[in-house]
Amino acid sequence: MVAATGRALLGSVKPTFMLPAVALALAGSALAPAVSLPLAAAHAAAVGAALYTAHVVDEYVDAHLRGEHDPTLAARTATAAAVASSLAFAALVGGLWTAGARAAVAATLPLWALAVLHAPALDRHPVPVTVDYPVGVALAFLGGFLAQTGRLALGVAAVAVVLAVSLSGLKVSIDRLDRSFDRTVDKRTLPVLLGDRTSARVGAAIHLFAALLVVGLVAATVLPALALVTAAIAVLDAALAVRVAPAWSVRAQMALAYPFTAALLVGQCARTACAAAELVG
């Protein structure tokens, strides 16, 4: 019984969702001119704690309150895990505040709000369910940079915005895969609300907006020329969204998210002589 509960608690880590956010939190730290490893680790751990809170709250709400699936955690265990991870998040954020990384705290606190509101509220409406994870990832990235610098650089903010827009386009495609099930549980994603074909076009339009946004930011010299690679990838994502079957489209878009993100980060790092570049050099 104890072993089964432990496995279920460990299963709530969900690396598919947690690793990208934690990795981008660390990437944000690495874009700073110099890096304090304890601050970077504390911030990344806070991001992980917020995501874990989201996962166990989702388990409690979806399984025990709505009956959408069989529970993997007992209601009491899920509640205790949410409280424990929230306390861990509070301790880590408190440590950042004490260390003087107060701008990072301001960017990180909303992550906990997104975590506890996702299943009960945000998950039930088409716009929040589309953008909450992308916004959370962008905030994790910004928080990592702010933990090191205490101030926001325009280029870093631009990278965060572009990432949030691109991931929102991907999220629409992901929600297309779950459309049939989401209809049965009254989850109002864009594919449920608009239908499959129209939502595919909306996802493509979001990707095209990301491409135009990058071009505009490069033209304004906010982002370096290397970022134009991401504009080309975003156009390809748009084509995939409307021309390829959802399952293969999602796989391809997820694969393209890595070079998309890498081009943004490498370009920004090269422009600012970030700590990661100094380390490689």
C-alpha positions as CSV (number, residue, x, y, z in Angstrom):
1,M,0.0,0.0,0.0
2,V,2.8,2.4,1.0
3,A,4.8,1.5,-2.1
4,A,1.8,1.9,-4.4
5,T,1.1,5.4,-2.9
6,G,4.7,6.3,-3.4
7,R,4.6,5.3,-7.0
8,A,1.5,7.3,-7.5
9,L,3.0,10.4,-5.9
10,L,6.1,9.9,-8.1
11,G,3.8,9.5,-11.1
12,S,2.4,13.0,-10.5
13,V,5.8,14.5,-11.4
14,K,4.9,14.2,-15.2
15,P,8.3,15.0,-16.8
16,T,6.6,15.9,-20.1
17,F,5.2,19.0,-18.5
18,M,7.7,19.7,-15.8
19,L,11.0,19.3,-17.6
20,P,10.5,22.0,-20.3
21,A,9.4,24.6,-17.7
22,V,12.3,23.8,-15.3
23,A,14.8,23.7,-18.2
24,L,13.6,27.1,-19.4
25,A,13.9,28.5,-15.8
26,L,17.5,27.4,-15.8
27,A,18.0,28.8,-19.3
28,G,16.7,32.1,-18.1
29,S,19.4,32.1,-15.4
30,A,22.0,31.1,-17.9
31,L,21.2,34.2,-20.1
32,A,22.3,36.5,-17.2
33,P,25.9,37.9,-17.3
34,A,26.8,35.9,-14.2
35,V,25.0,33.0,-12.4
36,S,24.5,32.3,-8.8
37,L,23.9,28.5,-8.8
38,P,22.0,28.5,-5.4
39,L,19.6,31.1,-6.8
40,A,19.2,29.3,-10.1
41,A,18.6,26.0,-8.3
42,A,16.1,27.5,-5.8
43,H,14.1,29.2,-8.6
44,A,14.1,26.1,-10.7
45,A,12.9,24.0,-7.7
46,A,10.1,26.5,-7.1
47,V,9.0,26.1,-10.6
48,G,9.0,22.3,-10.2
49,A,7.1,22.6,-6.9
50,A,4.4,24.8,-8.6
51,L,4.0,22.3,-11.4
52,Y,3.8,19.4,-9.0
53,T,1.1,21.2,-7.1
54,A,-0.8,21.7,-10.4
55,H,-0.6,17.9,-11.1
56,V,-1.9,16.7,-7.7
57,V,-4.7,19.4,-7.7
58,D,-5.6,18.2,-11.2
59,E,-5.7,14.6,-9.9
60,Y,-8.0,15.6,-7.0
61,V,-10.4,17.7,-9.1
62,D,-10.6,15.5,-12.2
63,A,-10.8,12.2,-10.4
64,H,-12.5,12.9,-7.1
65,L,-14.7,15.9,-7.8
66,R,-15.6,15.4,-11.4
67,G,-15.1,11.6,-11.8
68,E,-13.4,12.0,-15.2
69,H,-11.1,9.1,-14.6
70,D,-10.2,6.5,-11.9
71,P,-8.1,8.1,-9.2
72,T,-4.5,7.2,-8.9
73,L,-4.2,8.9,-5.5
74,A,-6.7,8.8,-2.6
75,A,-8.4,12.2,-2.0
76,R,-6.6,12.7,1.3
77,T,-3.2,11.8,-0.2
78,A,-3.7,14.2,-3.1
79,T,-4.7,17.0,-0.7
80,A,-1.7,16.3,1.5
81,A,0.6,16.3,-1.5
82,A,-0.8,19.6,-2.7
83,V,-0.3,21.2,0.7
84,A,3.2,19.8,1.0
85,S,4.3,21.0,-2.5
86,S,2.7,24.4,-1.8
87,L,4.7,24.7,1.4
88,A,7.8,23.7,-0.4
89,F,7.1,26.4,-3.0
90,A,6.5,29.0,-0.3
91,A,9.8,28.1,1.4
92,L,11.7,28.3,-1.9
93,V,10.1,31.6,-2.8
94,G,10.8,32.9,0.7
95,G,14.4,31.9,0.3
96,L,14.6,33.9,-3.0
97,W,13.0,36.9,-1.2
98,T,15.5,36.7,1.6
99,A,18.4,36.5,-0.9
100,G,17.2,39.7,-2.5
101,A,15.7,38.2,-5.7
102,R,12.4,40.0,-5.2
103,A,11.8,40.6,-8.9
104,A,12.1,36.8,-9.4
105,V,9.5,36.3,-6.6
106,A,7.1,38.6,-8.4
107,A,7.4,36.5,-11.6
108,T,7.3,33.2,-9.7
109,L,4.3,33.7,-7.4
110,P,1.8,33.6,-10.3
111,L,2.9,30.1,-11.1
112,W,1.3,28.8,-7.9
113,A,-1.9,30.7,-8.7
114,L,-2.0,29.1,-12.1
115,A,-1.3,25.7,-10.5
116,V,-4.2,25.8,-8.0
117,L,-6.6,27.4,-10.4
118,H,-5.9,25.3,-13.5
119,A,-8.3,22.4,-12.9
120,P,-11.0,24.1,-10.9
121,A,-11.4,27.2,-13.1
122,L,-8.9,27.8,-16.0
123,D,-9.4,24.3,-17.4
124,R,-13.1,25.0,-18.1
125,H,-12.7,28.0,-20.5
126,P,-11.2,28.1,-24.0
127,V,-8.7,31.0,-23.7
128,P,-7.3,30.2,-20.2
129,V,-7.0,26.5,-21.0
130,T,-5.0,27.3,-24.1
131,V,-2.6,29.9,-22.7
132,D,-2.1,29.0,-19.0
133,Y,0.7,26.6,-19.5
134,P,2.5,28.7,-22.1
135,V,2.2,31.8,-19.9
136,G,3.6,29.7,-17.0
137,V,6.6,28.6,-19.0
138,A,7.3,32.1,-20.1
139,L,7.1,33.3,-16.4
140,A,9.5,30.5,-15.4
141,F,11.9,31.7,-18.0
142,L,11.7,35.3,-16.9
143,G,11.9,34.4,-13.3
144,G,15.2,32.5,-13.9
145,F,16.7,35.6,-15.5
146,L,15.3,37.9,-12.8
147,A,16.7,35.7,-10.1
148,Q,20.2,36.5,-11.4
149,T,19.8,40.2,-12.5
150,G,16.9,41.7,-10.6
151,R,15.9,43.6,-13.7
152,L,14.3,42.6,-17.0
153,A,16.1,43.0,-20.3
154,L,14.0,43.8,-23.3
155,G,15.4,41.0,-25.4
156,V,14.7,38.5,-22.7
157,A,11.1,39.7,-22.4
158,A,10.7,39.4,-26.1
159,V,11.9,35.8,-26.1
160,A,9.4,35.0,-23.3
161,V,6.5,36.6,-25.3
162,V,7.4,34.7,-28.5
163,L,7.7,31.4,-26.6
164,A,4.3,32.0,-25.0
165,V,2.6,32.7,-28.3
166,S,4.3,29.7,-30.1
167,L,3.4,27.3,-27.3
168,S,-0.2,28.5,-27.4
169,G,-0.4,27.5,-31.0
170,L,0.9,24.1,-30.1
171,K,-1.6,23.8,-27.3
172,V,-4.5,24.2,-29.7
173,S,-3.2,21.3,-31.7
174,I,-2.8,19.2,-28.6
175,D,-6.3,20.0,-27.5
176,R,-7.5,18.7,-30.9
177,L,-6.3,15.2,-29.9
178,D,-8.5,15.3,-26.8
179,R,-11.6,16.9,-28.4
180,S,-13.9,13.8,-28.2
181,F,-13.1,13.1,-24.5
182,D,-13.2,16.8,-23.6
183,R,-16.7,17.1,-25.0
184,T,-17.9,14.3,-22.6
185,V,-16.6,16.2,-19.5
186,D,-17.8,19.6,-20.5
187,K,-14.2,20.9,-21.0
188,R,-14.6,23.9,-23.3
189,T,-11.3,23.9,-25.2
190,L,-11.1,25.7,-28.6
191,P,-11.5,22.5,-30.6
192,V,-14.7,21.7,-28.5
193,L,-16.0,25.2,-29.0
194,L,-15.1,25.8,-32.6
195,G,-14.8,22.4,-34.1
196,D,-11.7,20.6,-35.4
197,R,-11.2,22.4,-38.7
198,T,-11.7,25.9,-37.4
199,S,-9.5,25.3,-34.3
200,A,-6.8,24.0,-36.6
201,R,-6.9,27.3,-38.5
202,V,-6.8,29.2,-35.2
203,G,-3.7,27.3,-34.2
204,A,-2.1,28.0,-37.5
205,A,-3.0,31.7,-37.2
206,I,-1.3,31.8,-33.7
207,H,1.9,30.3,-35.2
208,L,1.8,32.8,-38.1
209,F,1.4,35.6,-35.5
210,A,4.5,34.3,-33.7
211,A,6.4,34.4,-37.0
212,L,5.3,38.0,-37.7
213,L,6.1,38.9,-34.1
214,V,9.7,37.6,-34.5
215,V,10.1,39.5,-37.8
216,G,8.9,42.7,-36.2
217,L,11.2,42.3,-33.2
218,V,14.2,41.6,-35.4
219,A,13.4,44.6,-37.5
220,A,13.2,46.7,-34.4
221,T,16.6,45.2,-33.3
222,V,15.0,43.8,-30.1
223,L,15.9,40.3,-31.2
224,P,19.0,39.3,-33.2
225,A,18.9,38.2,-36.8
226,L,19.3,34.6,-35.8
227,A,15.8,34.7,-34.4
228,L,14.5,34.7,-38.0
229,V,15.1,31.0,-37.9
230,T,12.2,30.8,-35.5
231,A,10.0,32.7,-37.9
232,A,10.6,30.1,-40.5
233,I,9.9,27.3,-38.0
234,A,6.6,29.0,-37.0
235,V,5.5,29.2,-40.6
236,L,6.2,25.4,-40.9
237,D,4.2,24.9,-37.6
238,A,1.3,26.7,-39.2
239,A,1.4,24.5,-42.2
240,L,1.5,21.4,-40.1
241,A,-1.5,22.5,-38.0
242,V,-3.8,22.7,-41.0
243,R,-2.3,20.2,-43.5
244,V,-1.3,17.2,-41.3
245,A,-3.4,14.8,-39.2
246,P,-3.5,16.0,-35.6
247,A,-1.5,13.2,-34.0
248,W,1.4,13.6,-36.5
249,S,1.1,17.4,-36.5
250,V,1.5,17.5,-32.7
251,R,4.5,15.2,-32.8
252,A,6.1,17.4,-35.5
253,Q,5.3,20.7,-33.7
254,M,6.7,19.4,-30.4
255,A,9.9,18.3,-32.2
256,L,10.2,21.7,-33.8
257,A,9.7,23.5,-30.5
258,Y,13.3,22.5,-29.5
259,P,15.1,24.2,-32.5
260,F,12.6,27.1,-32.2
261,T,13.6,27.7,-28.6
262,A,17.3,27.0,-29.2
263,A,17.5,29.7,-31.9
264,L,15.9,32.3,-29.6
265,L,18.2,31.4,-26.7
266,V,21.4,31.2,-28.7
267,G,20.7,34.4,-30.5
268,Q,20.0,36.3,-27.2
269,C,23.0,34.7,-25.5
270,A,25.4,35.6,-28.3
271,R,24.1,39.2,-28.3
272,T,24.5,39.8,-24.6
273,A,27.6,37.6,-23.8
274,C,25.6,35.6,-21.3
275,A,27.1,33.3,-18.6
276,A,26.4,30.2,-20.7
277,A,28.5,31.7,-23.5
278,E,31.3,32.6,-21.1
279,L,31.3,29.0,-19.8
280,V,31.5,27.5,-23.3
281,G,34.2,30.0,-24.2
